[in-house]
């Protein structure tokens, strides 16, 4: 999928562009909500509008081909847009200290500069403190957008420095967005759309994993978990762990429909906790699988 079209978040986008047009855009914004709702895509569209609004179609919610921000801002090809992916401990304290030095320099053509921290909740405390020093230094040109995907509890010290916008899509809205996406980016639907509670981004991400890595969701759950954990380690991609967690959630939801049991809830929580610990602490996978089998 490309980022050229915005789906389902138009009201948020129009509010933000209005703030920009009236010179009221906050210096530090925090976009908070579940991963896969489109917060990064909205960020990309907002910056494309800011830098080149003549080549942005507001009515259609799309970035025109001639827009100078048409390419993915994750590539950091534009010196006035700086992107950090904080997941998997990708951002170190030295990265943020170096950012501080760069921000002390004048921006290109004295234009506003936008610094994006994606998965900002994954920053450790030292990195957060270093980031706060950047945020708290007054500047006319530097704007921060912090994308909080709520995978971890974010430090209050960082939250208190930002204007937070909460993103929420109900299930009907999520399914409607997925249907719109399927029209533009048709893929084979391996996850039943009618019953899914996935965000649009995760729906497409997990369908892609199923197709590309030949995952059969009807296979034995333990077999699928083992395969997904191997792929996660091999490709250093947390999406495989998250997909395993989705399959586990679905397994326990189906069990609880047949028989209400508090132990199902506790077992599910324990398994998810173990999976998070494995990805964080690099625990032995064979031992983890044995523990998961006991819970299931």
DRENMAR-823308 format. One record per residue: x, y, z of N, C-alpha, C, CB in turn. Coordinates in steps of 0.02 Angstrom, whole numbers, plus 50000, padded with zeros to 5 digits. Glycine has a CB too. Layout:
BEGIN
XYZXYZXYZXYZ/...
//
This chain:
BEGIN
500424994050000500005000050000500445006350000499535000050061/500205011449967500555017849968500235022350020500555021149898/500545028150031500305032850081499945038750048500875035350124/499805038349984499555044249948498835046049962499635043149875/498465041349991497755042750006497625041750080497295038249963/497215046150108497035045850178496345042650185497045052850211/496295037750229495665034150238495405035150309495755026650222/494785037450315494425037250378494605042350431494515030850406/495125046350421495345051050472495285058250449496075049550492/494825059550404494785066150373494625071550424494255066050319/494185070150474494005075250522494605077450563493445072750569/495035072650581495645074250617496105078550574496015067850640/496165076450511496605079950465496385087150453496635076150398/495745088150442495495094850428495585099450489494755094650409/495495096850549495615100750609496345102950614495415096750671/496795098350597497505099950601497715105050548497915093550594/497455104250487497625109150435497355116050452497365106850367/496775116250484496495122750505496945126050557495785121850532/497205122050604497665124750653498295127450620497855119250704/498535123950569499135126250533498995132750497499365120950483/498425133050463498255138950423498165145250467497605137750383/497975144250529497875149950575498475150850622497235148950615/499035147650605499655148250645499555146050717499905155450644/499135140950728499005138550795499215131250805498265139350811/499595128650757499815121750763500285121150823500155119250697/500135116650871500575115950930501285113950911500275110850978/501755116050953502455114350941502595106950952502905118450987/502205103950998502285096851012501605093551012502655095651081/501495089150964500875085350958501005078050975500575086050886/500535074951008500575067751020499945064550992500665066051095/500035060050943499475056350914499445049550949499565055550836/498915048350986498855042351027498275037951004498755044251101/498405031550997497885026750978498195020250956497455029650922/497785015250945498035008750925498405009050859497455003750920/498925004850854499315004550793498875001950736499935000050801/498965004950677498595002650618497975006650603498394995650628/497845012050641497255016250627497405021550574497025019750691/498045022750561498225027550509498565033850536497625029450470/498825033650597499125039750626499745041950588499295038450699/500165037150567500755039050529500555041650460501235033050521/500065038550428499835040850363499565047950369499285036150334/499185049350421498925056050432499505061050441498465056250494/500015059050479500615063250488500925064950422501125059850534/501005059850379501295060850313500885065750272501365054050276/500225065050275499775069550237499805076650264499055066850239/499825077350330499855083950359500485087650337499845083550436/501045084250337501675087450317501695088750242502285083050338/501395084250203501345085450131500925091650117501035079350095/500395092550155499975098550147500365104750168499325097850189/500715104450223501085110150249501615112450200501405108550316/501985107850171502545109550127502325111350056503025103850125/501745108650035501565109649965500805108849957501945104649918/500425113449988499705112749988499385113549919499395117650036/499745116849873499485117549805499455110849769499925122449765/499855106149792499845099449763499565094349812500555097449740/499045096649849498675092149892497935092949878498835093549968/497595087349869496875087449854496485086549919496685081949802/496245092149947495885091950011495225088150005495755098950036/494885089049949494235085849940494295078249939493905088249876/494815075949905494915068749896495345065749952495225067349829/495675070049990496135067650042496725063850013495755063150090/497025066649961497575063149928498155067849911497325059749864/498755065049911499365068649894499465068049818499985065949934/499505073749785499615073549713500325071449696499465080449682/500395068749636501045066049615501595071349616500995063049545/501425077549603501925082849600502125085549668501675088549558/501775083449721501925085949788502645084249808501425083049839/502985089249837503695088049854503775083049911504025094649874/503235081449946503245076349999502895069949976502925079050063/502895068849910502545062949884502865056449907502535063249807/503525056449915503875050349937503815049550013504615050649916/503925043350035503845041650105504325045650149503955034250116/504055049150199504475053250243504925049050288504045057850286/504805042550291505245038150330505945037850300504955031150334/506015039650238506665039250204507135044950224506565039250130/506875050050257507285055750279507665059050222507785053350332/507355059450164507685062750108507585070350110507415059950042/507095072650148506975079850154507295082250219506205081450153/507785086850215508145088950276507715092450327508705093450257/507125094750307506675098150354506145093550384506335103950319/506205087050368505775081950399506235076450425505245079050347/506235075550491506685070650522506255065250555507155074050575/506365059050535505955053450558506365048550600505635049750499/506085046550657506385041450699505885035750711506625044450767/506105029550700505695023750717505955021050783505735018250660/505565021750836505795020150904505685012850923505455024550953/505355008950881505205001950899505844997850901504704998850850/505824992350938506394987650942507044990950964506504984350874/506984996151006507584999651031508025002450975507984995051075/507705004450920508075007150863508405013850878507625007750803/508105017750923508355024450938508745024351003507775029650942/509375026551000509815026751058509885033951082510505023751042/510145034751142510215041451171510675045851129510475040951243/511185042851098511635046751055511275049550995512225042451032/510775045950969510375048450913510015054850932509875043050889/509745054950993509365060851014509835066551032508915059051074/510425064951059510915070251072511165073351007511515067351112/511255069250956511455071850891510905076150861511645066150843/510275073950872509715077950848509735084950878509045074550865/509895085350942509915091850976510425096450942510095090951050/510995093650923511505097650888511245100050821512145093650879/510895095650785510625097450719510085102750724510345091250684/509675102350776509135107050784509375114050802508645104550836/509985114450827510275120950844510495124750782510855120150892/510555121050726510735124150662510115126750627511115119050617/510205131450583509635134250546509355128950499509845140550506/508695128950491508385124350445508495126750373507625123750460/508405122150326508495123850255507985129050234508435117450211/508225134450204507805139950180507385143050236507335137550124/507625142250298507275144950357506545142650362507295152650356/506405136850333505735133950337505635130250403505605129050277/505015129050421504875125150480505155118050472504125124950495/505355115250527505645108550527505205104050570506385108650553/505055097950546504605093350581504975087050600503985091650536/504955085450665505315079750691504795074650715505805081750749/504815068650687504315063550701504625057750739503995060950634/504325056050795504535050150834503965045150832504715052050908/504055039850792503545034650785503665029250838503575031550713/503125026550866503175021850923503565025050980503525015250901/503395031350995503775035151044503745031951114503515042251048/503225027951126503155024651192503705019551204502485021351197/504075017651152504605012751158505275015751181504705009151092/505325022351184505935025451208506045023951282505915033151197/506675022451300506815021451371506845028151407507465017451380/506905027851473506865034051513507425038851496506895032351587/508035036351485508595040751467508475044451401509255036751463/508195040751353508045043751288507495048951295507845038351237/506995047451336506445052151347506715058651377505905049151393/507155058051427507445063951458507845068151409507885061951518/508215064651365508595068251313508125071651264509065063451276/507575068251247507085071251201506755077351233506545066051182/506625076951297506315082651332506745088951327506185080951405/507395088051329507855093851322507775097051254508585091651334/507675092951202507555095651135506895099451132507555090051082/506385096351162505715099251159505665105851197505205094351186/506015106051254505935111751298506335117851277506135109751368/506795117051230507175122851206506755126751157507845120651173/506645133151170506205137051126506475137651055506105144051155/506035137151007506225137750937505615139750896506535131050911/505725143950847505175146150803505045141150747505325152950774/505545136950732505495132850672505415125350685506095133850630/505545122950745505535115850758504865113550787506095113950806/504555108750754503925105850776504015098250786503345107350725/503725095650839503785088450854503105085050848504085087450925/503105079150815502505074950812502705068250842502235074150738/502395066350897502535060250933501965055350922502655061551009/502105049650892501585044650877501615039250931501675041650806/501095039050971501055034451028500565028851011500825038151092/500845022850998500425017150979500205012951038500805012750931/500345015351098500085012451160500305005151170499335012751160/500875003251142501124996451155501424995951224501634994451102/501615001551253501885001851321501605008151355502675001951320/501695008451420501485014451457501995019951444501415013051533/501765025651423502205031151407502325035451470501925035451350/502925038151476503085042051535502675048551537503835043751536/502425050051596502005056051605502385062451589501725056351675/503045062451603503435068451590503425070351516504165067451613/503405065351473503375066751401502665068751381503615060751361/502185065151408501485066451391501285073551410501025061451426/501545075951466501345082551491501615088251449501585083351562/502115086851407502415092051365502075092751297503155090751356/501595088251283501285088051217500535089451220501415081351183/500275091851165499545092151155499345085451125499335098251109/498955081651163498795074851142498135074551105498765070151203/498145071051049497535069751010497415062251011497595072450937/496835060151038496675053151042496315050850978496225051751104/496545045350950496235042650889495845036350908496775040950836/495225036150885494805030250899494365028850839494385031350963/494355022550819493895020250767493465014650796494285017750703/492805015250791492395009650813492425004150761491655011850825/492134998350777492214992550733491914993750663491894986550764/491344997150661491034998550596491485003050553490345001950605/491795008050585492255012550549492865008750523492475018350595/493125004250564493715000350543493544996050482493964995850601/492974992750485492784988350429492654992450366492154984250447/492354998350374492235002750317492885004850284491835008950338/493385006550324494045008550298494365002650262494505011250354/494324996750293494624990850261494304989550193494554984650306/493644990350189493294989350125493524994350072492534989850134/493625000650094493885005750048494575003950023493895012650081/494995001550070495674999550052495684993650004496074997950114/495224988850016495204982949973495014984649901494704977950002/494644990149893494474992349825495094994949789493934997749827/495514998449826496115001449796496704996749795496295007749833/496744992349844497314987749849497054980649861497794989849907/496764977649809496454971049818496954965649838496094968949754/496804962049891497214956349911496734950649929497684958149972/497004944649930496594938949949496454939350024496944932249931/495814939050043495624939950113495674933250149494904942750118/496194932650190496294926650229496014927150300497034924950232/495884933350321495564934550386494854936850372495964939750430/494374933550402493674935150388493514942250409493204930150425/493304946250361493194953350372492614954650419493074956850306/492084950850413491474952250450491574951950526490924947350430/492034947550548492124946450620492764949550648492124939150635/493144953050606493784955450630493704961750674494244956950572/494144962250723494184968250764494844971850752494104966550839/495214969650702495864972550687495814979650660496244968150636/496314983650674496354990150641496514988950567496904994650675/496344993850524496464992750452497194991050435496274998950414/497664994550466498374993150452498574986150471498814998050489/498344983850529498524977050551498164971750510498364976150625/497554973250488497184968450446497594966950382496484971250427/497844972250351498234971250290498914968150305498324977950253/499214970250360499874967650378499844960150391500134971250441/499334957850428499284950850445499064946650384498804949750502/498634949350342498464945850280499084944750237497924949750241/499504949950236500124949450196500584944050224500494956250195/500634943650291501044938450321500774931550303501064939350398/500114930750307499804924350291499974922150220499044924650300/499924926950173500034925450103500774924350088499764931050059/501204928950112501914928550096502284922950131502244935150112/502074921550193502434916550232502054909950240502584919250301/501504909450201501124903250198500904900850268501534897850163/500574905350303500294903650369499574901550359500354909750418/499404895650385498714893250383498404894350453498674885650362/497944899150458497664900850524497254895050553497224907050518/497094890050512496714884250536497174878750563496274881550481/497834879750555498314874850583498294875050659499024876350557/498634870250689498714870050761499014876650786499154864150782/498734879350839498944885950864499684885850884498514888050924/499904880750919500604880450942501074880150882500714874250986/500874876450830501284876050769501364883050739500954871250718/500814886750735500844893450706501254898250749500144896350697/501184897750815501574902050859502324900750850501374900950933/502514894350848503224892650838503484895650773503314884950838/503104894850720503324897350655503384905050655502834895250600/502904908450685502914915750687503494918350729502244918450714/503644914850784504204917050827504864915950791504194913150893/504924910550753505544909350714505624914950662505514902450678/505074916650628505114921850577505274928650608504454922250539/505004929950667505134936250701505874936950717504724936850765/506174931450742506884931550759507314932050697507074925250799/507134928350645507514928250583507514935150549507234923050536/506934938350548506854944550510506864950850555506214944450471/506944949550620506974955150668506374959850659507644959050660/505784956650658505164960350645504644958550697504904958850573/504454963450738503974962350793503274960850767503964968450838/503134962150703502464960950675502274953550681502434963150602/502764949050676502614941950681502394940150753503224937750660/502704943150802502504942050872501794944750883503004945350921/501674950650856501014953750864500464949550830501004960850835/500644946550773500154942150739500024935950781500404940150669/500544933250813500464927450857499994929250915501144925150884/500074935250942499634937550996498914938150972499884944351023/498824940450910498144940850882497834933950878498164944050812/498204928950855497944922150849497774919350918498454917550814/498174920950968498044918651036497404921951063498644920351083/497334928351051496724931851073496104928651041496754939251055/496144927250976495584924150941495424917250970495734923650866/495944913550986495854906851015495474907151081496544903451027/495664911751125495344912251190494654915451187495784916151238/494554919951139493884922851129493394917351109493904928451075/493614912951063493184907551041493034902651097493504903850982/493534901351140493434896851196492944899751247494104895351231/493014906251259492584909451309491864909851286492844916451326/491754909851220491064909851194490704903351211491064911051118/491094898051213490804891451227490714890251302491254885951197/491174893151341491134892051413491484897851448491464885251433/491104901651486491374907251522491814904851580490814911851549/492454906651578492924904251629493464909551640493234897451607/493534911651703494034916851718494744914451704493964919051791/494844907951706495514905251694495734906551621495534897751709/495244906751574495414908351505495734915151501494784907951460/495434919951536495694926751536496404926951565495234931551576/496504923751622497154923751654497684920351611497114920351723/497494914751580497974911151537498174915451477497664904551514/497684918751448497834923051390498324928651410497184926151362/498194931751466498634937151489499344934651502498344940351553/499394928751532500054925851547500444924251483499984919551589/500104921651433500434919951370500684926351336499954916151322/500264931351332500454937651300501044940851336499864942551297/501034940551402501584943151442502234939551425501434942651517/502204932951419502794928951403503064930751333502634921451406/502614931851286502824933551218503174940351217502224933651170/502904945151255503234951651258503924951051291502794956651298/503964946951342504604945951376505114942751329504524941751439/504884937951289505334934651242505634939551193504964929051205/505204943851163505454948651114505904953751145504874952051079/505794955151209506204960251243506844957351272505794963551299/506804951351301507364948451339507724942851301507124945851405/507474941351241507784936051200507784929351237508504938051181/507204927451264507154921251301507174915151255506504921151342/507314909351284507344903151246506654901351218507614897351289/506614900451152505964899451121505664892651138506024900151046/506074887551142505824880751156505494880551225506384875551152/505814883651275505524883751342504874887851343506024886751392/504874893251305504274897451303503684893651273504404903751262/503814889851220503274885951188502984880751236503544882451124/503414877651276503184872851326502724876251377503784869651360/502914882351398502494885951445501814887751415502854892351468/501834889951351501214891751317500754885751309501374894751249/501044879851294500644873751288500264872251352501094867851269/500594873451408500264872251473499654876751483500774873251530/499704882951459499154887651467498574886151419499404894851456/498744883551360498224882151310497934875051321498524882751238/
//
